[in-house]
Amino acid sequence: MRLGLILALPLALAGCFGSDGDRPSLMEGSQAGGPQPFPDNFRSDTLALMRAYLNNPVGVREASMADPVLREIGGRQFYVACLRFTPRETDGSYKGMRERAAVFVNGRGDRVVDRAGELCTGAVYAPFPELEKMAR
């Protein structure tokens, strides 16, 4: 059963990576073909993605990030950097920690994935203070 889950995972995850609203994803096009380069600017690209992703980027706590690793998504290999953080809610409170995955295409940040569980299995996190220092 576990082997079947592992084999089905890339196909199942492919459905999670559609467009973010009106923004098309490079993951779906031919621009993402071939071996993916390591995202040299992954920290700054991740901050840019998170600034757009979070409703309020101010006041993030307990931020940590894992270095990008190659993961299979929709039958292709992409670099994925996993994040853990506690965002400030719209009412100013803090609830549970969140885990998200930043996906890189052609060495650049492409999107943040909400359902990061399988993508982030085995991730080794280190503090990511830049995320905690974001302003509007």
N, C-alpha and C positions, 0 to 999 in steps of 0.2 A: 504494500500500500504506500509506504513512504517513497519508494522509488517512483511510483506513478505520480505522486504529488510533485516530486522534484522535476520529473520530465514535463509535467503539465504547467509548472510554474512560469516559464518564459512566455508561454502562450497566454496564460491568465493575466500576467503582468502587462502584456501588450495592450490589453483593454483599458488599463489604468492610465495610459499615457497619451490621451487624446490632446486636443488643443486646449489651452487655457483661455476660455472665452473666445475672443476674436483673434488671439495670437496663435499663428500656426507654429507647429513644432518642427524643428530641423530633423528630429528623430524619424519622422515619417517620410521624409523626402529622400531623393537620391543623393543629396548633399552629405548625408551621413554614411555613405558607403565606404568600404575599406577600413583598414586599421585606424583606430582612434588615437590621436596624440594625447599625451598626458597634459592635463590642464595646468599649465605653469602658474597662472594667476587665479587658482581656485579659491583662495580666501577672499580676494576682492570681488570676484565674480559671484561668489556665494552671498556676500553682503548685498550686492546689487539685486540678486534674486530675492533675498529675504526682505529688502526694503519694499519691493513691489508686492510680495506675498503677504506680509503682515499688515493688518488693518492699522495697527499702531506699533511702529518699531521701537518706541521709547519704553524703557523700563524692563527689557528682557532680562531674566535672571537665569543663573545656573547653565549658561551656554557652554556647550562642548561640541567638538567636531572631530570626525575621523578623516584621515587623509583619503583621497580618492583611490578607489580600486576598480578594476574592470568587473562588470557584472553583465550577465546576459539579459537583455530586455527585448522582447519581440523577435527573438532569433538573432539579434546582433549584439555586439559587445560595446558598452558605453562605460565611461568612467562615472562613478557614483561616489559622492561624499555624504556621509551620514551626519545628521545634526541632532542634538538633544538640547532643549531649552524650555523655559517656562515663560510664556508671554504674559503681558499685562492684558487683562480682559477689558472690554469697553467700559465696564463699571469701575475700573481701577483695581479690581481684586486679582488675585493669582489663584489659578486652579492647578491641575496636574501638569506634569512635565510632558512635553510632546517630542516625538521622534519623527523626523522628516528626512528625505533624501534629495540632494541636489544632483541633477543629472547634467552631464557635460557632453556636448556634441562638437566635434572638430576643435576640441581644446577650449571651448567657451561654455559658460553657464547657459543652460537651455530652459530648465524648469525645476520647480520644487514639487516633489511627490508626497502626497499626504499618507498614503498607505505604504510605509517604508519597511515594515516588519521583516519580510523575507530578504529585501535588498540589504538590510543592515545587520543581518545575522553575523555575529562574530566581529563586528566593528570595534576598533580600539579607539576610544575617545580621549581627547586632550582638551584642556580649557580653550575656549574661543572668546576671549574678552572683547574683541572687536564687535561682536554681535550685541553684547551688553551695553556698549557705548554708543549705539546708533541713535541718531536724532532724526527728527522729521525732515 
